Amino acid sequence: MDVTLQQLRVIVAVHEAGGFTAAAESLRVAQPSLSRTVAEVERRLGAGLLGRDDPGQQERVRVATLPSLAIRHHVDHALVAADVRPRRVVAARNVAAVAGLVAAGLGVSAVPGLVVPLTGFADLVAVPLDAPVVVRRMALVRGEGVSPAAAAFADLLVGADDRPALPRFARWLP
């Protein structure tokens, strides 16, 4: 069961827009196409992520992440461990700014494998790094009494055998 990053973006857009029509407008896609994408993700997961109750209200799954998943702290530690001291450092607070700076020829950047697809707009070339190896563990945090859709999503993420595909430069740890 492969769920693509683009499909997850569609799910988030529907949630943030509060409905399919507004999400389709914000993504500049046809509403039926967006609905099919959501239905396909729900089919693959075996659960309704944006389910509706009897009056037609949507059931929501909220996904949050910390900015620490994208860049700087881990790079600094890896450079120190490799005894490398760059002469100049330019810092940016978001992936789009980093990609823009690199695309403008102002340098290079080491980014996590999960971030590489987000730099696609800048037409950059990603090269896997063999060393230093930087491993980041992530955890799923959830409260009691989550909705069936949220429980299904959490089970998908922590399932040992049936995890979604990751971008080319990222991998699940055993």
CORFEN-V173445 format. One record per residue. N is the residue number from 0. NEAR is the number of other ideal C-beta (glycine too) atoms within 8 Angstrom. Layout:
# CORFEN-V173445
n:N near:NEAR
n:N near:NEAR
This chain:
# CORFEN-V173445
n:0 near:7
n:1 near:6
n:2 near:11
n:3 near:7
n:4 near:7
n:5 near:6
n:6 near:11
n:7 near:10
n:8 near:9
n:9 near:14
n:10 near:13
n:11 near:9
n:12 near:12
n:13 near:14
n:14 near:11
n:15 near:7
n:16 near:10
n:17 near:6
n:18 near:8
n:19 near:10
n:20 near:7
n:21 near:9
n:22 near:14
n:23 near:12
n:24 near:8
n:25 near:8
n:26 near:10
n:27 near:4
n:28 near:7
n:29 near:6
n:30 near:9
n:31 near:6
n:32 near:9
n:33 near:16
n:34 near:9
n:35 near:8
n:36 near:10
n:37 near:14
n:38 near:8
n:39 near:9
n:40 near:14
n:41 near:11
n:42 near:7
n:43 near:9
n:44 near:12
n:45 near:5
n:46 near:11
n:47 near:9
n:48 near:13
n:49 near:14
n:50 near:10
n:51 near:9
n:52 near:7
n:53 near:4
n:54 near:4
n:55 near:5
n:56 near:6
n:57 near:9
n:58 near:12
n:59 near:8
n:60 near:12
n:61 near:6
n:62 near:6
n:63 near:4
n:64 near:5
n:65 near:5
n:66 near:6
n:67 near:5
n:68 near:9
n:69 near:10
n:70 near:12
n:71 near:6
n:72 near:7
n:73 near:10
n:74 near:11
n:75 near:8
n:76 near:9
n:77 near:11
n:78 near:10
n:79 near:8
n:80 near:7
n:81 near:8
n:82 near:5
n:83 near:6
n:84 near:5
n:85 near:6
n:86 near:3
n:87 near:5
n:88 near:4
n:89 near:7
n:90 near:5
n:91 near:7
n:92 near:5
n:93 near:7
n:94 near:11
n:95 near:8
n:96 near:9
n:97 near:13
n:98 near:13
n:99 near:9
n:100 near:12
n:101 near:14
n:102 near:9
n:103 near:6
n:104 near:5
n:105 near:6
n:106 near:8
n:107 near:4
n:108 near:9
n:109 near:7
n:110 near:11
n:111 near:13
n:112 near:11
n:113 near:10
n:114 near:11
n:115 near:13
n:116 near:8
n:117 near:8
n:118 near:14
n:119 near:7
n:120 near:6
n:121 near:9
n:122 near:5
n:123 near:9
n:124 near:3
n:125 near:8
n:126 near:4
n:127 near:5
n:128 near:6
n:129 near:4
n:130 near:5
n:131 near:7
n:132 near:5
n:133 near:9
n:134 near:5
n:135 near:7
n:136 near:5
n:137 near:5
n:138 near:4
n:139 near:7
n:140 near:3
n:141 near:6
n:142 near:4
n:143 near:3
n:144 near:3
n:145 near:8
n:146 near:8
n:147 near:9
n:148 near:14
n:149 near:11
n:150 near:10
n:151 near:12
n:152 near:13
n:153 near:11
n:154 near:8
n:155 near:13
n:156 near:9
n:157 near:7
n:158 near:8
n:159 near:5
n:160 near:4
n:161 near:6
n:162 near:10
n:163 near:8
n:164 near:6
n:165 near:9
n:166 near:9
n:167 near:6
n:168 near:8
n:169 near:9
n:170 near:5
n:171 near:5
n:172 near:5
n:173 near:2
